Structure formats: structure tokens, C-alpha cells
Amino acid sequence: MISIQNVSTAFGEHRAVDDVSLEIPTGSIQGIIGFSGAGKSTLLRNVNLLLRPSAGRVVVDGTDLTALSPNGLREARRGIGMVFQHFNLVHNLTAAQNVALALKFAGVDRRARQARALEALEIVGLADHAGRYPAELSGGQAQRVAIARALSTRPSVLLCDEPTSAVDPRTTATVLQHLVDINRDLGITTVIVTHEMNVIRAVADDVAVMEDGSVVERFALADLERADFAPRTGIGRYLLEDEIALERPPLRGAAGAPDGDRADSGTTPGNAPGTTSTPGDVREAVVAGV
């Protein structure tokens, strides 16, 4: 279990995380969602003390990380894997060497490192890519190598900071399916930070909504499936919207537009690069086992 107890993190006068308490059951997938600047990533880094809280306690599997010595914290972190938004792979190392890097720093002997690296790559379906360099991998494959690296120490907790924001929708489904499989097959407690509600719908057991450094609402994934469910907060309701509503001027040449302006084809504008128009696509793809 992860127990976040009255945690605050301040940068000068600004409180990025403000008195947050959260209990995450062992073996569950906890989603944390909110807009940019809500404090999601800061809170995630508080869990393994990459950012030490200004106040409060973080207890992981019965160990109070905030009370540990530097050496004790270093040892405890081996049980907490982390997947970052950007892959952060070393470009002159192969996939297997990247995965084994944390084990090398931990003093694991070479033969054991190689075996564990291949084991982790097998979990994410990339054992046959062990000898490839990052430049030879797609974005989705690179992220899966990063997931394998996080798994190489055989952690009990996996922290994921926007793990799908740098990949396309189909690859998003593949990455999320691996995270779901890892949680189900290995029993790893998983925390996923994202600003995408479709990602939360696809994988999370429980959802925490953050705004201005605070958790303003919590609900279970099962609640989202109820026709009568409505979030209590404005931010929660906004994040559940299926569509993006914009105020746009009339089309040129359309009724009411200035004469002489040529109308466009009348089709809906395409998505900006890296965005999708159908929030349900990812969830459907995950359910289908992509």
C-alpha cells in the first residue's frame, strides 16, 4: 500500500502540492488527473522522494520513506520503478543495456544483469529488440524499453508520469495494455499521472482529480460507468467532457460571412498533430487487446 499523509511541497511561496492525503491499495491502479500545473507530477515524485515533501509523510509497503537515511532511501527506491514522460534512454546503449543500467548501479553482477534485462524486455514484448539502439526503435518501443527498465529491479510499485503523451493513439493502447498486464500478472501497485481522461478510463481502478496542488475529488472507475454519475467539482466535470468546444468565427463564404470570402469544404477541422478526436478509441483498443 502507498499512504500519502498530509503531504505538501513548496517552491518558495508557491505550494505545488498542498496538504494531500491519499491511500492507494496494494495491487491497484491509481489514476491522478488534472491540468498542467495542477501538481500531479510533483506529487508523483513525492512518492519516491525524487522531490522531498516540505511536510507530511509517505509510507510505501509499511516503510516511512520520509524518515529514512540517504542509504536507506536508496535501498527502498529499488522497490519503486518509475516511467517518465520522455523515454530518457542512453542513445549509445542497446535496449538490453539500457534496461540493465539500474542493476549495474545497484551492483548486480553482469550475468544476472543480462538475464534480468531479457526477462524485463520479454514482459513488454521486446526480447527480440534487445540488441537495438534507441535510434532504431519507434516511440512506442522506446517507451516499452523504459517500462522494462523500471521493471528490472522487480519493484512492488510502478510510478508512471504521462507515459503515453509522447506516442500516437494506437501505440498508446499498446503501452497501456502492457501496464494493465503488468499490474494483473505481477501484482505491482501502479500510479499513473495523466491529463487524458481516456487513459484513466482505460486502466485505472480509482481516480484522484487534482487542481491547484490539492486533490479536489476522488471516484472509482466503476462510477464512470454509471449513467447517472456526475463529478462534484467543475474540474471533474470538465475532464469528463467527450468533446472540445471552441468559439469560432463563421466560415468564410458561409451564410452571414462577408461577401467574396470563399467557404471551405465544410468538413470538421482535422486534429492537431498528436491529438485524437475520439476519447473512446484508446479504451476500445485496450479492451480489444491491441
C-alpha positions as CSV (number, residue, x, y, z in Angstrom):
1,M,0.0,0.0,0.0
2,I,1.0,3.6,-0.6
3,S,0.0,6.0,2.1
4,I,0.4,9.7,1.3
5,Q,-0.2,11.6,4.6
6,N,-0.8,15.4,4.6
7,V,2.0,15.9,2.0
8,S,2.8,19.5,0.9
9,T,5.6,20.6,-1.4
10,A,6.6,24.2,-1.7
11,F,8.9,26.0,-4.1
12,G,9.4,29.4,-2.4
13,E,6.0,30.9,-1.8
14,H,4.3,28.5,-4.2
15,R,2.7,25.3,-2.9
16,A,2.8,22.8,-5.8
17,V,1.3,20.2,-3.6
18,D,-1.0,21.4,-0.8
19,D,-1.8,19.0,2.1
20,V,-2.6,15.9,0.0
21,S,-3.6,12.7,1.7
22,L,-4.2,9.6,-0.5
23,E,-4.4,5.8,0.3
24,I,-3.6,3.6,-2.7
25,P,-4.3,-0.1,-2.1
26,T,-1.7,-2.8,-2.9
27,G,-2.1,-4.2,-6.4
28,S,-4.4,-1.4,-7.6
29,I,-4.0,1.1,-10.5
30,Q,-4.4,4.7,-9.2
31,G,-5.0,7.4,-11.8
32,I,-4.2,11.0,-11.0
33,I,-5.6,13.5,-13.4
34,G,-5.6,17.3,-13.8
35,F,-4.5,20.2,-16.0
36,S,-0.9,21.2,-16.4
37,G,0.3,22.9,-13.2
38,A,-2.1,21.0,-11.0
39,G,0.7,19.4,-9.1
40,K,0.3,15.8,-10.4
41,S,4.0,15.2,-11.4
42,T,5.2,16.8,-8.2
43,L,3.0,14.6,-6.1
44,L,4.2,11.5,-8.1
45,R,7.8,12.4,-7.4
46,N,7.0,12.8,-3.7
47,V,6.1,9.1,-3.6
48,N,9.7,8.0,-4.2
49,L,11.1,11.2,-2.8
50,L,12.7,12.4,-6.0
51,L,11.2,15.5,-4.7
52,R,11.2,15.5,-0.9
53,P,8.0,16.9,0.5
54,S,8.2,20.1,2.6
55,A,5.7,18.5,5.1
56,G,3.9,15.2,5.6
57,R,4.8,11.5,5.3
58,V,5.0,9.0,2.5
59,V,4.7,5.3,3.6
60,V,5.3,2.6,1.0
61,D,4.7,-1.0,1.9
62,G,4.9,-0.1,5.6
63,T,8.2,1.9,5.3
64,D,8.1,5.6,6.0
65,L,10.4,6.9,3.2
66,T,10.5,10.4,4.7
67,A,12.2,9.0,7.8
68,L,14.9,7.0,6.1
69,S,18.6,7.9,5.9
70,P,20.1,8.5,2.4
71,N,21.4,5.0,2.2
72,G,18.1,3.6,3.4
73,L,16.1,5.6,0.9
74,R,18.4,4.5,-1.9
75,E,17.7,0.9,-1.0
76,A,13.9,1.5,-0.7
77,R,13.8,3.1,-4.1
78,R,14.9,-0.2,-5.7
79,G,11.4,-1.4,-4.9
80,I,9.8,1.6,-6.8
81,G,10.1,1.7,-10.5
82,M,9.4,4.9,-12.5
83,V,8.4,5.6,-16.1
84,F,8.9,9.1,-17.3
85,Q,7.0,11.1,-19.9
86,H,10.1,11.1,-22.1
87,F,11.9,7.8,-22.5
88,N,15.3,9.0,-21.2
89,L,17.2,6.2,-22.9
90,V,21.0,6.4,-23.3
91,H,21.5,6.6,-27.0
92,N,24.8,4.7,-27.2
93,L,23.5,1.7,-25.3
94,T,21.3,-1.1,-26.6
95,A,17.8,-1.7,-25.3
96,A,19.1,-4.5,-23.1
97,Q,22.0,-2.3,-21.8
98,N,19.6,0.5,-21.0
99,V,17.3,-1.9,-19.1
100,A,20.3,-3.3,-17.1
101,L,21.7,0.1,-16.2
102,A,19.9,0.4,-12.9
103,L,21.0,-3.1,-12.0
104,K,24.6,-2.1,-12.8
105,F,24.4,0.9,-10.4
106,A,22.9,-1.5,-7.8
107,G,26.0,-3.7,-8.0
108,V,24.3,-6.7,-9.6
109,D,26.8,-8.9,-11.4
110,R,26.9,-8.9,-15.2
111,R,25.4,-12.3,-15.9
112,A,22.5,-11.6,-13.6
113,R,22.0,-8.2,-15.2
114,Q,21.8,-9.7,-18.6
115,A,19.3,-12.3,-17.5
116,R,17.1,-9.7,-15.7
117,A,17.2,-7.3,-18.7
118,L,16.0,-10.0,-21.1
119,E,13.3,-11.0,-18.6
120,A,12.0,-7.5,-18.4
121,L,12.1,-7.0,-22.2
122,E,10.2,-10.2,-22.5
123,I,7.4,-8.8,-20.3
124,V,6.9,-5.9,-22.7
125,G,7.2,-8.0,-25.8
126,L,10.6,-6.7,-26.9
127,A,13.1,-9.5,-26.2
128,D,13.8,-9.7,-29.9
129,H,14.8,-6.0,-29.8
130,A,17.4,-6.4,-27.0
131,G,20.4,-5.6,-29.3
132,R,18.8,-2.5,-30.9
133,Y,19.8,1.1,-30.1
134,P,17.2,3.8,-29.3
135,A,17.5,5.3,-32.8
136,E,16.4,2.0,-34.2
137,L,13.2,1.9,-32.1
138,S,9.8,3.6,-32.6
139,G,8.5,5.9,-29.9
140,G,6.3,3.2,-28.6
141,Q,9.1,0.6,-28.5
142,A,11.3,3.2,-26.7
143,Q,8.7,3.7,-24.1
144,R,8.3,0.0,-23.6
145,V,12.1,-0.3,-23.1
146,A,11.7,2.4,-20.4
147,I,9.0,0.3,-18.8
148,A,11.2,-2.7,-18.9
149,R,14.0,-0.7,-17.3
150,A,11.6,0.3,-14.5
151,L,10.7,-3.4,-14.0
152,S,14.3,-4.6,-14.0
153,T,14.7,-4.2,-10.2
154,R,11.5,-6.2,-9.7
155,P,9.6,-3.4,-7.9
156,S,6.4,-3.6,-6.0
157,V,5.4,-0.1,-7.1
158,L,5.4,1.4,-10.5
159,L,5.1,5.2,-11.0
160,C,4.2,6.5,-14.5
161,D,4.4,10.1,-15.3
162,E,2.4,10.8,-18.5
163,P,3.6,7.5,-20.0
164,T,1.6,7.9,-23.3
165,S,1.8,11.6,-24.0
166,A,4.7,11.3,-26.5
167,V,3.2,8.4,-28.6
168,D,0.4,8.1,-31.1
169,P,-3.1,6.7,-30.2
170,R,-2.5,3.1,-31.4
171,T,0.8,3.0,-29.6
172,T,-0.9,4.5,-26.5
173,A,-3.2,1.4,-26.5
174,T,-0.2,-0.9,-26.7
175,V,1.6,0.8,-23.9
176,L,-1.5,0.9,-21.7
177,Q,-2.2,-2.8,-22.3
178,H,1.3,-3.7,-21.1
179,L,0.8,-1.6,-18.0
180,V,-2.5,-3.4,-17.3
181,D,-0.9,-6.8,-17.9
182,I,2.0,-6.0,-15.6
183,N,-0.4,-4.9,-12.9
184,R,-2.6,-8.0,-13.3
185,D,0.2,-10.6,-13.8
186,L,2.8,-9.2,-11.3
187,G,0.5,-7.5,-8.8
188,I,2.5,-4.3,-9.0
189,T,0.8,-1.3,-7.4
190,T,0.7,1.3,-10.2
191,V,0.2,5.1,-10.1
192,I,-0.4,6.8,-13.5
193,V,-0.4,10.6,-13.8
194,T,-2.1,12.0,-16.9
195,H,-4.2,14.8,-18.3
196,E,-6.1,12.4,-20.5
197,M,-9.4,11.0,-19.1
198,N,-9.5,8.3,-21.8
199,V,-6.3,6.9,-20.4
200,I,-7.8,6.9,-16.9
201,R,-10.9,5.2,-18.3
202,A,-8.8,2.5,-19.9
203,V,-6.7,1.4,-17.0
204,A,-7.4,2.9,-13.6
205,D,-9.3,1.4,-10.7
206,D,-9.6,4.7,-8.8
207,V,-9.2,8.3,-9.9
208,A,-7.9,11.4,-8.0
209,V,-8.6,14.8,-9.6
210,M,-6.0,17.5,-8.8
211,E,-6.4,21.2,-9.0
212,D,-4.0,23.9,-7.7
213,G,-2.0,21.4,-5.7
214,S,-4.9,19.7,-4.0
215,V,-6.9,16.5,-4.6
216,V,-10.4,18.0,-5.0
217,E,-12.3,14.8,-5.9
218,R,-11.9,11.0,-5.9
219,F,-14.1,8.4,-7.5
220,A,-13.8,4.8,-8.7
221,L,-13.7,3.7,-12.3
222,A,-17.0,1.9,-11.7
223,D,-18.6,5.3,-11.0
224,L,-17.7,6.4,-14.5
225,E,-19.8,3.6,-16.0
226,R,-22.9,4.7,-14.3
227,A,-25.3,6.7,-16.4
228,D,-26.3,8.9,-13.5
229,F,-22.7,9.7,-12.3
230,A,-21.7,13.3,-12.3
231,P,-18.5,14.6,-10.7
232,R,-19.0,17.1,-7.8
233,T,-16.4,19.6,-9.0
234,G,-16.2,21.8,-12.0
235,I,-12.8,20.5,-12.9
236,G,-14.0,16.9,-12.7
237,R,-17.0,17.6,-14.9
238,Y,-14.8,19.4,-17.4
239,L,-12.3,16.5,-17.6
240,L,-15.2,14.1,-18.3
241,E,-16.4,16.1,-21.4
242,D,-16.2,14.0,-24.5
243,E,-15.6,16.9,-26.9
244,I,-13.6,20.1,-27.1
245,A,-15.9,23.1,-27.5
246,L,-14.4,26.1,-29.2
247,E,-15.7,29.6,-30.1
248,R,-15.0,30.0,-33.8
249,P,-15.9,32.8,-36.2
250,P,-18.3,31.9,-39.1
251,L,-16.7,30.1,-42.1
252,R,-15.6,32.4,-44.9
253,G,-18.2,32.4,-47.6
254,A,-20.8,30.8,-45.3
255,A,-24.2,32.4,-44.6
256,G,-23.5,35.7,-42.7
257,A,-19.8,35.8,-43.7
258,P,-18.5,38.8,-45.7
259,D,-19.2,38.6,-49.5
260,G,-16.3,37.4,-51.6
261,D,-14.9,35.1,-48.9
262,R,-14.6,31.6,-50.1
263,A,-16.1,28.8,-48.0
264,D,-14.0,25.8,-47.1
265,S,-15.2,22.3,-47.7
266,G,-17.5,22.3,-44.7
267,T,-15.7,19.4,-43.1
268,T,-14.7,19.3,-39.4
269,P,-11.1,20.5,-39.0
270,G,-8.6,17.8,-38.6
271,N,-6.8,17.1,-35.3
272,A,-3.6,18.9,-34.4
273,P,-0.6,16.6,-34.5
274,G,-0.5,14.3,-31.5
275,T,-4.2,14.7,-30.7
276,T,-7.2,12.5,-31.2
277,S,-10.9,13.2,-31.8
278,T,-12.4,10.2,-30.2
279,P,-11.6,9.7,-26.5
280,G,-13.1,6.2,-26.6
281,D,-10.6,4.9,-29.2
282,V,-7.9,4.2,-26.7
283,R,-10.2,2.3,-24.3
284,E,-11.7,0.3,-27.0
285,A,-8.3,-0.7,-28.3
286,V,-7.1,-1.7,-24.9
287,V,-10.2,-3.8,-24.3
288,A,-9.6,-5.4,-27.7
289,G,-6.1,-6.3,-26.6
290,V,-4.1,-4.3,-29.1
